[in-house]
Amino acid sequence: MLVAAFSLGLLAREINQKSSELKDELFSLSLFLIVGGIVIGSSIFIYLILVHKSHAKFMGIIEGGIVNVIHRLYSEEPKILPLPKWKEEDFLRKSLEQVDQEIQYTRNFAEISVLSTSLEEAFPQIFEAIKKILPADRLALAFKDQFGNVVAESAVTNYNQIHLEPGFTQPLSESTLSGLASSGQPRIINSLSEHIAKRPDSVCTKLILMEGMNSSLTLPLMIRGHCVGFLFVNSKDQGAYNNAHVRTLRRMVGVLKPQLYFQHIVQIIVSETSNAFVKIMEKKDNETSLHIIRMSQYSHILAKKMYMKNSYPGHITPRTLREILWFAPLHDIGKIGVPDQILMKPGPLTPEEFHVMKAHVTMGESVLRSLYTGINKYLFFSLLNTAIDILSSHHEKWDGTGYPRGLQKEEIPLSARIVAVADVFDALTSRRPYKEAWSLDKTFNYIVEQKSHQFDPLVVEAFLEARIQIEEVYEKYKEV
């Protein structure tokens, strides 16, 4: 009995001791949990504060970028964004800067007004704007004409020599551009030397290589699903272009495309109006359509020769070349007001009849000036100045003995001095009811004799240097 009681006492003391130890452990655990909870809670709280600050900064960058975009849209200077600390911030900053830059480039393009000036005057500005976003050492534009040809319109380069000149014409069907015109898709050629090896007959590629270009990016200009022309960007470096350049160029050109097309349509209207005048004259005058073709081709050859020689620096531009080709046929439209008995007379004119005939210049000039006044009510650049110069002054003479104003030397517009030589040459080499055609040699000799008298000496020199091309036109379009 005593042993049992003693054992129970020992058991009770052991239980009491274990209970005390367990209480101590529970207290320690509770204290640990409380302290740990406080630490974790504080850490979470501090973390949330830091996240909130970072989130606020991140959102501040977004807000600042949006504000910058709005500033750029309204032509205001953007603010400087804070320097990034995270990769995500850096990515966002760069993305916003790219958007801002794209908007700036778009604004720069939008500020280039092709409507208020000639395309030749605006094209260098377009080139400078494109150079800021693309590798570009040369920029060129070509339009499709109403006959299915691709005609080089304008070109500008970082270098002096342009071999593929404005006015270069090639049937679209004979060019690799025909596929681009059908698909509307751009083309990248990153090695023109490899391209010419595959297409050795490509005259355009040869000329571009002669200019030192090695890469090409071609973008068809599409209006309502139809190709109206092409924009060419070239670089002297191989491998210069990629699809990102294509996307960028498309966005930028999208701003200018309506203006470029407007210029193209205006030129077609002027050209077709010119042709309509000429057709009217063919029904009245004894001069044939072949005369019109020959003398306009002669004039263009002369102008091009003088342009290449830089005979009169700054006076002949690619636009001048084109306008001389267009408007040379209009030189005698005033004859529509001359009585038929004088205009169609088979023999020499009397002094009185010649006086009436000379009035065709002022009558034609009056028609063109009236047309000029009407057109310029709606346009902000001149279209008919060259036409008026040619028509009003192609009978003036270098020594001042011509008509109707007795102008002399450089008082006579250069375009008229060029057309004068072409017109006289064709008149002398053509058969008329009152005379037989002169031989080519006799006519060339006459042109030389009239140097510094009837004709500008520099025009005569260019005429002699271009004799081969002149005779080719004569043979191709001569009267049968």
DOTILO-327424 format. One record per residue (C-alpha): residue in one letter; x, y, z. Coordinates in steps of 0.1 Angstrom, whole numbers. Layout:
<pt 'A' <X Y Z>>;
...
This chain:
<pt 'M' <0 0 0>>;
<pt 'L' <28 23 9>>;
<pt 'V' <47 14 -22>>;
<pt 'A' <16 22 -43>>;
<pt 'A' <12 56 -27>>;
<pt 'F' <48 64 -32>>;
<pt 'S' <46 55 -69>>;
<pt 'L' <15 76 -74>>;
<pt 'G' <34 106 -57>>;
<pt 'L' <63 102 -81>>;
<pt 'L' <39 100 -111>>;
<pt 'A' <21 132 -99>>;
<pt 'R' <54 151 -95>>;
<pt 'E' <65 139 -130>>;
<pt 'I' <32 150 -145>>;
<pt 'N' <35 184 -128>>;
<pt 'Q' <71 189 -140>>;
<pt 'K' <61 179 -176>>;
<pt 'S' <31 203 -175>>;
<pt 'S' <54 231 -163>>;
<pt 'E' <79 224 -191>>;
<pt 'L' <50 223 -217>>;
<pt 'K' <38 257 -204>>;
<pt 'D' <72 271 -208>>;
<pt 'E' <75 257 -243>>;
<pt 'L' <40 270 -252>>;
<pt 'F' <49 304 -239>>;
<pt 'S' <81 305 -259>>;
<pt 'L' <63 294 -290>>;
<pt 'S' <36 320 -285>>;
<pt 'L' <62 347 -280>>;
<pt 'F' <80 335 -311>>;
<pt 'L' <49 335 -331>>;
<pt 'I' <39 370 -319>>;
<pt 'V' <74 384 -326>>;
<pt 'G' <75 366 -360>>;
<pt 'G' <40 379 -369>>;
<pt 'I' <51 414 -360>>;
<pt 'V' <82 411 -381>>;
<pt 'I' <64 395 -411>>;
<pt 'G' <36 420 -408>>;
<pt 'S' <60 449 -407>>;
<pt 'S' <79 435 -437>>;
<pt 'I' <47 431 -457>>;
<pt 'F' <37 466 -448>>;
<pt 'I' <71 480 -458>>;
<pt 'Y' <70 459 -490>>;
<pt 'L' <35 472 -498>>;
<pt 'I' <47 508 -493>>;
<pt 'L' <77 502 -516>>;
<pt 'V' <55 486 -542>>;
<pt 'H' <31 515 -540>>;
<pt 'K' <59 540 -545>>;
<pt 'S' <73 520 -574>>;
<pt 'H' <39 516 -589>>;
<pt 'A' <33 553 -585>>;
<pt 'K' <67 560 -602>>;
<pt 'F' <59 536 -630>>;
<pt 'M' <25 551 -635>>;
<pt 'G' <42 585 -634>>;
<pt 'I' <64 575 -663>>;
<pt 'I' <34 563 -682>>;
<pt 'E' <16 595 -675>>;
<pt 'G' <46 615 -684>>;
<pt 'G' <49 596 -717>>;
<pt 'I' <13 602 -725>>;
<pt 'V' <17 639 -717>>;
<pt 'N' <47 640 -740>>;
<pt 'V' <27 624 -768>>;
<pt 'I' <0 650 -763>>;
<pt 'H' <25 678 -763>>;
<pt 'R' <40 665 -795>>;
<pt 'L' <6 662 -811>>;
<pt 'Y' <-1 699 -803>>;
<pt 'S' <34 710 -815>>;
<pt 'E' <47 716 -780>>;
<pt 'E' <81 706 -767>>;
<pt 'P' <80 674 -747>>;
<pt 'K' <93 672 -711>>;
<pt 'I' <123 650 -701>>;
<pt 'L' <113 617 -685>>;
<pt 'P' <131 605 -653>>;
<pt 'L' <160 581 -658>>;
<pt 'P' <149 545 -655>>;
<pt 'K' <161 521 -627>>;
<pt 'W' <143 489 -638>>;
<pt 'K' <144 471 -671>>;
<pt 'E' <107 475 -673>>;
<pt 'E' <110 512 -668>>;
<pt 'D' <137 514 -695>>;
<pt 'F' <116 494 -719>>;
<pt 'L' <86 516 -713>>;
<pt 'R' <107 548 -716>>;
<pt 'K' <122 536 -749>>;
<pt 'S' <88 527 -762>>;
<pt 'L' <74 561 -754>>;
<pt 'E' <104 578 -769>>;
<pt 'Q' <98 558 -801>>;
<pt 'V' <61 568 -802>>;
<pt 'D' <71 604 -796>>;
<pt 'Q' <97 602 -823>>;
<pt 'E' <73 587 -848>>;
<pt 'I' <48 615 -841>>;
<pt 'Q' <76 641 -846>>;
<pt 'Y' <86 625 -879>>;
<pt 'T' <49 624 -890>>;
<pt 'R' <46 661 -881>>;
<pt 'N' <77 669 -901>>;
<pt 'F' <63 651 -931>>;
<pt 'A' <29 668 -927>>;
<pt 'E' <46 702 -926>>;
<pt 'I' <62 695 -961>>;
<pt 'S' <36 710 -984>>;
<pt 'V' <38 697 -1020>>;
<pt 'L' <6 716 -1027>>;
<pt 'S' <21 751 -1021>>;
<pt 'T' <52 746 -1042>>;
<pt 'S' <65 725 -1071>>;
<pt 'L' <75 689 -1065>>;
<pt 'E' <111 697 -1074>>;
<pt 'E' <113 723 -1047>>;
<pt 'A' <97 701 -1021>>;
<pt 'F' <115 669 -1029>>;
<pt 'P' <148 678 -1012>>;
<pt 'Q' <128 685 -980>>;
<pt 'I' <112 651 -982>>;
<pt 'F' <147 636 -987>>;
<pt 'E' <160 653 -956>>;
<pt 'A' <131 641 -935>>;
<pt 'I' <135 605 -947>>;
<pt 'K' <172 605 -940>>;
<pt 'K' <164 610 -903>>;
<pt 'I' <145 577 -901>>;
<pt 'L' <161 555 -928>>;
<pt 'P' <195 548 -943>>;
<pt 'A' <192 570 -974>>;
<pt 'D' <218 584 -998>>;
<pt 'R' <193 588 -1027>>;
<pt 'L' <156 593 -1030>>;
<pt 'A' <136 592 -1063>>;
<pt 'L' <100 593 -1074>>;
<pt 'A' <85 579 -1106>>;
<pt 'F' <49 580 -1119>>;
<pt 'K' <30 558 -1143>>;
<pt 'D' <18 578 -1173>>;
<pt 'Q' <-14 573 -1193>>;
<pt 'F' <5 551 -1218>>;
<pt 'G' <16 525 -1193>>;
<pt 'N' <52 538 -1189>>;
<pt 'V' <71 544 -1157>>;
<pt 'V' <85 580 -1159>>;
<pt 'A' <113 591 -1135>>;
<pt 'E' <98 623 -1119>>;
<pt 'S' <123 636 -1094>>;
<pt 'A' <156 625 -1078>>;
<pt 'V' <179 638 -1052>>;
<pt 'T' <212 624 -1038>>;
<pt 'N' <239 630 -1013>>;
<pt 'Y' <263 629 -1043>>;
<pt 'N' <267 652 -1073>>;
<pt 'Q' <260 629 -1102>>;
<pt 'I' <226 615 -1111>>;
<pt 'H' <227 590 -1139>>;
<pt 'L' <191 578 -1137>>;
<pt 'E' <177 612 -1145>>;
<pt 'P' <142 627 -1143>>;
<pt 'G' <125 620 -1176>>;
<pt 'F' <139 585 -1179>>;
<pt 'T' <110 564 -1194>>;
<pt 'Q' <105 527 -1195>>;
<pt 'P' <74 506 -1203>>;
<pt 'L' <61 491 -1171>>;
<pt 'S' <56 458 -1188>>;
<pt 'E' <93 456 -1195>>;
<pt 'S' <103 463 -1159>>;
<pt 'T' <104 442 -1127>>;
<pt 'L' <83 470 -1112>>;
<pt 'S' <52 455 -1129>>;
<pt 'G' <50 428 -1102>>;
<pt 'L' <51 454 -1075>>;
<pt 'A' <24 475 -1092>>;
<pt 'S' <1 444 -1093>>;
<pt 'S' <7 433 -1057>>;
<pt 'G' <12 467 -1041>>;
<pt 'Q' <40 451 -1020>>;
<pt 'P' <73 468 -1014>>;
<pt 'R' <106 453 -1025>>;
<pt 'I' <140 452 -1008>>;
<pt 'I' <172 446 -1027>>;
<pt 'N' <201 446 -1004>>;
<pt 'S' <227 438 -1031>>;
<pt 'L' <222 456 -1064>>;
<pt 'S' <253 439 -1078>>;
<pt 'E' <238 405 -1072>>;
<pt 'H' <205 418 -1087>>;
<pt 'I' <222 430 -1119>>;
<pt 'A' <239 396 -1122>>;
<pt 'K' <205 380 -1124>>;
<pt 'R' <190 408 -1146>>;
<pt 'P' <219 421 -1168>>;
<pt 'D' <194 438 -1190>>;
<pt 'S' <182 462 -1162>>;
<pt 'V' <192 496 -1174>>;
<pt 'C' <179 513 -1142>>;
<pt 'T' <200 490 -1120>>;
<pt 'K' <231 498 -1140>>;
<pt 'L' <225 535 -1137>>;
<pt 'I' <219 533 -1099>>;
<pt 'L' <251 513 -1095>>;
<pt 'M' <269 540 -1114>>;
<pt 'E' <257 565 -1088>>;
<pt 'G' <274 544 -1061>>;
<pt 'M' <242 529 -1046>>;
<pt 'N' <242 492 -1034>>;
<pt 'S' <209 487 -1017>>;
<pt 'S' <173 496 -1027>>;
<pt 'L' <139 499 -1011>>;
<pt 'T' <110 504 -1035>>;
<pt 'L' <76 513 -1023>>;
<pt 'P' <46 513 -1047>>;
<pt 'L' <23 543 -1043>>;
<pt 'M' <-12 528 -1042>>;
<pt 'I' <-44 549 -1045>>;
<pt 'R' <-76 530 -1042>>;
<pt 'G' <-59 497 -1050>>;
<pt 'H' <-42 511 -1081>>;
<pt 'C' <-5 518 -1084>>;
<pt 'V' <2 554 -1095>>;
<pt 'G' <39 554 -1091>>;
<pt 'F' <69 543 -1070>>;
<pt 'L' <91 558 -1043>>;
<pt 'F' <128 546 -1044>>;
<pt 'V' <151 549 -1014>>;
<pt 'N' <188 538 -1020>>;
<pt 'S' <218 534 -998>>;
<pt 'K' <255 532 -1007>>;
<pt 'D' <258 503 -982>>;
<pt 'Q' <248 467 -988>>;
<pt 'G' <223 451 -966>>;
<pt 'A' <209 485 -956>>;
<pt 'Y' <171 477 -953>>;
<pt 'N' <148 454 -934>>;
<pt 'N' <111 450 -928>>;
<pt 'A' <111 476 -900>>;
<pt 'H' <123 502 -925>>;
<pt 'V' <94 492 -948>>;
<pt 'R' <69 498 -921>>;
<pt 'T' <84 531 -911>>;
<pt 'L' <85 543 -947>>;
<pt 'R' <49 533 -953>>;
<pt 'R' <37 553 -923>>;
<pt 'M' <56 584 -934>>;
<pt 'V' <47 582 -971>>;
<pt 'G' <11 577 -961>>;
<pt 'V' <11 613 -950>>;
<pt 'L' <24 626 -983>>;
<pt 'K' <8 603 -1008>>;
<pt 'P' <-23 623 -1014>>;
<pt 'Q' <-2 654 -1021>>;
<pt 'L' <21 635 -1045>>;
<pt 'Y' <-9 621 -1063>>;
<pt 'F' <-23 656 -1066>>;
<pt 'Q' <8 668 -1083>>;
<pt 'H' <7 639 -1106>>;
<pt 'I' <-29 646 -1116>>;
<pt 'V' <-22 683 -1122>>;
<pt 'Q' <7 674 -1145>>;
<pt 'I' <-15 649 -1164>>;
<pt 'I' <-42 676 -1168>>;
<pt 'V' <-17 701 -1181>>;
<pt 'S' <-1 676 -1205>>;
<pt 'E' <-35 666 -1218>>;
<pt 'T' <-47 702 -1221>>;
<pt 'S' <-15 709 -1241>>;
<pt 'N' <-22 679 -1264>>;
<pt 'A' <-58 691 -1269>>;
<pt 'F' <-45 726 -1280>>;
<pt 'V' <-21 709 -1305>>;
<pt 'K' <-48 687 -1320>>;
<pt 'I' <-69 718 -1326>>;
<pt 'M' <-40 735 -1344>>;
<pt 'E' <-34 704 -1365>>;
<pt 'K' <-69 708 -1380>>;
<pt 'K' <-61 744 -1390>>;
<pt 'D' <-24 748 -1397>>;
<pt 'N' <-5 732 -1425>>;
<pt 'E' <20 718 -1401>>;
<pt 'T' <16 682 -1392>>;
<pt 'S' <16 663 -1359>>;
<pt 'L' <50 649 -1369>>;
<pt 'H' <63 685 -1369>>;
<pt 'I' <50 689 -1334>>;
<pt 'I' <67 657 -1322>>;
<pt 'R' <100 665 -1339>>;
<pt 'M' <104 700 -1327>>;
<pt 'S' <94 691 -1291>>;
<pt 'Q' <119 662 -1291>>;
<pt 'Y' <146 685 -1306>>;
<pt 'S' <138 711 -1279>>;
<pt 'H' <140 684 -1251>>;
<pt 'I' <173 671 -1265>>;
<pt 'L' <188 706 -1265>>;
<pt 'A' <176 714 -1230>>;
<pt 'K' <189 681 -1217>>;
<pt 'K' <223 687 -1233>>;
<pt 'M' <225 722 -1218>>;
<pt 'Y' <214 708 -1184>>;
<pt 'M' <242 682 -1185>>;
<pt 'K' <267 708 -1195>>;
<pt 'N' <254 733 -1169>>;
<pt 'S' <255 759 -1196>>;
<pt 'Y' <234 783 -1176>>;
<pt 'P' <238 773 -1140>>;
<pt 'G' <205 771 -1121>>;
<pt 'H' <184 780 -1151>>;
<pt 'I' <176 745 -1163>>;
<pt 'T' <161 720 -1138>>;
<pt 'P' <145 686 -1142>>;
<pt 'R' <111 704 -1141>>;
<pt 'T' <123 728 -1169>>;
<pt 'L' <132 697 -1190>>;
<pt 'R' <98 682 -1186>>;
<pt 'E' <80 715 -1192>>;
<pt 'I' <99 722 -1224>>;
<pt 'L' <88 688 -1237>>;
<pt 'W' <52 695 -1227>>;
<pt 'F' <49 731 -1238>>;
<pt 'A' <71 733 -1269>>;
<pt 'P' <42 720 -1290>>;
<pt 'L' <22 751 -1279>>;
<pt 'H' <45 776 -1294>>;
<pt 'D' <22 784 -1323>>;
<pt 'I' <-13 780 -1308>>;
<pt 'G' <-20 817 -1315>>;
<pt 'K' <-22 808 -1353>>;
<pt 'I' <-57 796 -1346>>;
<pt 'G' <-66 833 -1347>>;
<pt 'V' <-49 839 -1380>>;
<pt 'P' <-72 840 -1411>>;
<pt 'D' <-71 809 -1432>>;
<pt 'Q' <-62 828 -1464>>;
<pt 'I' <-30 839 -1448>>;
<pt 'L' <-22 808 -1428>>;
<pt 'M' <-27 785 -1457>>;
<pt 'K' <-13 807 -1484>>;
<pt 'P' <10 785 -1507>>;
<pt 'G' <34 814 -1515>>;
<pt 'P' <54 841 -1497>>;
<pt 'L' <34 865 -1475>>;
<pt 'T' <31 902 -1483>>;
<pt 'P' <44 927 -1457>>;
<pt 'E' <8 933 -1446>>;
<pt 'E' <1 896 -1444>>;
<pt 'F' <33 890 -1424>>;
<pt 'H' <22 917 -1400>>;
<pt 'V' <-10 898 -1394>>;
<pt 'M' <8 865 -1391>>;
<pt 'K' <31 880 -1364>>;
<pt 'A' <1 887 -1343>>;
<pt 'H' <-3 850 -1336>>;
<pt 'V' <23 854 -1308>>;
<pt 'T' <3 879 -1288>>;
<pt 'M' <-30 861 -1295>>;
<pt 'G' <-15 828 -1282>>;
<pt 'E' <0 846 -1252>>;
<pt 'S' <-34 861 -1244>>;
<pt 'V' <-50 826 -1244>>;
<pt 'L' <-23 812 -1221>>;
<pt 'R' <-23 841 -1197>>;
<pt 'S' <-61 838 -1193>>;
<pt 'L' <-57 801 -1186>>;
<pt 'Y' <-29 809 -1162>>;
<pt 'T' <-50 834 -1143>>;
<pt 'G' <-79 809 -1140>>;
<pt 'I' <-58 780 -1128>>;
<pt 'N' <-38 801 -1102>>;
<pt 'K' <-70 810 -1084>>;
<pt 'Y' <-69 774 -1071>>;
<pt 'L' <-32 765 -1071>>;
<pt 'F' <-4 780 -1050>>;
<pt 'F' <24 774 -1075>>;
<pt 'S' <29 784 -1112>>;
<pt 'L' <22 759 -1139>>;
<pt 'L' <23 778 -1172>>;
<pt 'N' <53 802 -1168>>;
<pt 'T' <75 781 -1192>>;
<pt 'A' <46 777 -1217>>;
<pt 'I' <41 815 -1217>>;
<pt 'D' <78 821 -1221>>;
<pt 'I' <81 798 -1250>>;
<pt 'L' <50 811 -1268>>;
<pt 'S' <57 848 -1263>>;
<pt 'S' <94 848 -1271>>;
<pt 'H' <103 820 -1295>>;
<pt 'H' <104 845 -1324>>;
<pt 'E' <128 869 -1306>>;
<pt 'K' <164 869 -1318>>;
<pt 'W' <197 871 -1299>>;
<pt 'D' <206 903 -1316>>;
<pt 'G' <173 920 -1308>>;
<pt 'T' <158 920 -1343>>;
<pt 'G' <130 896 -1336>>;
<pt 'Y' <94 901 -1325>>;
<pt 'P' <71 909 -1308>>;
<pt 'R' <91 929 -1283>>;
<pt 'G' <126 931 -1298>>;
<pt 'L' <142 914 -1268>>;
<pt 'Q' <179 905 -1271>>;
<pt 'K' <204 881 -1256>>;
<pt 'E' <195 869 -1221>>;
<pt 'E' <164 891 -1220>>;
<pt 'I' <148 863 -1240>>;
<pt 'P' <138 834 -1217>>;
<pt 'L' <161 805 -1220>>;
<pt 'S' <133 780 -1229>>;
<pt 'A' <123 802 -1258>>;
<pt 'R' <159 804 -1271>>;
<pt 'I' <161 767 -1270>>;
<pt 'V' <127 762 -1288>>;
<pt 'A' <137 788 -1314>>;
<pt 'V' <166 767 -1327>>;
<pt 'A' <145 735 -1327>>;
<pt 'D' <116 752 -1345>>;
<pt 'V' <137 768 -1372>>;
<pt 'F' <156 736 -1378>>;
<pt 'D' <124 716 -1383>>;
<pt 'A' <108 742 -1405>>;
<pt 'L' <139 743 -1428>>;
<pt 'T' <142 705 -1430>>;
<pt 'S' <104 700 -1437>>;
<pt 'R' <86 704 -1470>>;
<pt 'R' <60 731 -1472>>;
<pt 'P' <36 742 -1500>>;
<pt 'Y' <58 772 -1506>>;
<pt 'K' <92 755 -1504>>;
<pt 'E' <112 722 -1506>>;
<pt 'A' <129 707 -1476>>;
<pt 'W' <165 716 -1470>>;
<pt 'S' <192 689 -1465>>;
<pt 'L' <204 683 -1430>>;
<pt 'D' <239 696 -1438>>;
<pt 'K' <226 728 -1453>>;
<pt 'T' <203 733 -1422>>;
<pt 'F' <231 727 -1397>>;
<pt 'N' <253 752 -1416>>;
<pt 'Y' <225 778 -1415>>;
<pt 'I' <221 773 -1377>>;
<pt 'V' <259 778 -1373>>;
<pt 'E' <258 810 -1395>>;
<pt 'Q' <230 824 -1373>>;
<pt 'K' <250 819 -1341>>;
<pt 'S' <251 852 -1321>>;
<pt 'H' <227 867 -1346>>;
<pt 'Q' <194 849 -1345>>;
<pt 'F' <204 822 -1319>>;
<pt 'D' <220 820 -1285>>;
<pt 'P' <256 809 -1290>>;
<pt 'L' <254 783 -1262>>;
<pt 'V' <222 768 -1276>>;
<pt 'V' <239 765 -1310>>;
<pt 'E' <269 747 -1294>>;
<pt 'A' <246 723 -1276>>;
<pt 'F' <227 717 -1308>>;
<pt 'L' <259 708 -1327>>;
<pt 'E' <270 685 -1299>>;
<pt 'A' <236 667 -1300>>;
<pt 'R' <236 663 -1338>>;
<pt 'I' <235 625 -1336>>;
<pt 'Q' <204 625 -1313>>;
<pt 'I' <188 652 -1335>>;
<pt 'E' <193 632 -1367>>;
<pt 'E' <179 601 -1350>>;
<pt 'V' <146 620 -1342>>;
<pt 'Y' <145 634 -1377>>;
<pt 'E' <148 599 -1393>>;
<pt 'K' <123 584 -1369>>;
<pt 'Y' <96 610 -1374>>;
<pt 'K' <103 624 -1409>>;
<pt 'E' <75 630 -1434>>;
<pt 'V' <71 601 -1458>>;
